[in-house]
Every structure is written in C-alpha cells, then in structure tokens.
C-alpha cells in the first residue's frame, strides 16, 4: 500500500459523525500488540504501553512510525481521544466504542491506570508528533500490528491464505493458486503485493529475519520441503509476476 495521505487510502470517509472512533481502534491495537510482544519476550520486563512525560512508550513509538507514513492519521486520533475524554463513559460513547470493536478493558493500561490517565499520557506525544511535522525515526516493524499495517497486502496473502489449518486443504502451490485465482483481474493489487515483497527483503535480508517477517504477517507452517524462506518468497513473487503479465 502506498504512503499516501490517510484520507486517500480508501477508508470510508462519508458520514463521519455516525462513527466517532475510526482511528482509535488502530491505536489501541498497536498498544495491545506491543504489550503482548513485551510479555512474550520477558514476562518480568518493563511494560511496553506506559507513556511518561519524559518518553513515549514502545507502543506509542510503533504507532507513530506508522502514522508518519499516512499524514492525518495522528490528527484524527487526537480528535477522537479528546472527544472520548470530553464526553466521558456515557451510554452513547460506550455504544460507539463497541461498534468500533473496542471493549471497555482495552481502555486501560497494563498498570491499571484509568482510561482518562492512560489517554492523557498519550496525548502530549501525539500532539508533539503533529506539531513537529509528523516525522518519526525510521525502524523495522517491531510487532505483528506494525508488520500488518506496513505490509497489509502481503499480509492478506500470507496471513489470509496460509492460515492455521491451510495444510488440511492444500499444498503450498495449491494455496497460492487459489489466492491468485481469487484475484480475478486485479493486477494493481498484485503489483502492490510485489512491492511489499521488495520492501520486506530490504528489512529482512537473512533467513532468520525473513522467517520472522513471515510469522509476523500471519504465515503458519514452513516453506516446502527442501526450500528456504528466501526461495519460497521468490516462488511467491514469481507466481504473482506471471499473473501480472497475463492480466496486463
């Protein structure tokens, strides 16, 4: 997916007042993913979702890296947080949150801070990010949320087609064929996936780092027997390029 303005990415923009929380779910998913990754890495380590006045949390840094790629995203989430804080936990707010897929417990930090405190710790970092021109320090994705945000199209292939039980129905080539057949005539989307593959290779050049990328994007299993991760990715790329040639 290209680094265009957030408003132009295809997200629904009509009737904005009917959906109060369009960007807040993404922010909270970023925090939940960072929290999970930190606990897996070190159950007794520091929390990844606690912002302080001195420094943004790892969760916030991950969100800002993605927000920097889509101007307007941080501005929108600031307005949604401010509305949430101004309205309070009314029935209408809770209904809007539920419609956006946000359960009440997602509003709390891992230190059990109340939602108002949790969001007020976030706001200065978001506001400073916007005031400074929406720039963030570039870094490889750190959590599954970041990977799937940055490489959403490749993730739709690796995580959507090669899901947990895919091997009950297909071999590797069969699963890939079904995905390509389902594309119909959409070479532009295939082209975007190919660009994702090119970009992933830059930040995951080794076998170990590439396996990590596959895992973060939702791929279950391993490459075909006798095939490395690099070779398997090259085969995916080859099949997509064949499809693009046949449909342009």
Secondary structure, DSSP 8 states (H G I E B T S, - for coil): -----GGGSS---TTGGG-S-SSHHHHHHHHHHHHHHHHHH-TTS--SS---SS---HHHHHHHHHHTTSTTHHHHHHHHHHHHHHH-S-HHHHHHHHHTT--GGGGS-TT---HHHHHHHHHHHHHHHHHTTS--------SHHHHHHHTHHHHHHHTTTS-TTGGGT--HHHHHHHHHHHT-S-HHHHHHHHHHHHHHHHH--SHHHHHHHHHHTT--S--STT--HHHHHHHHHHHHHHHHHHT-
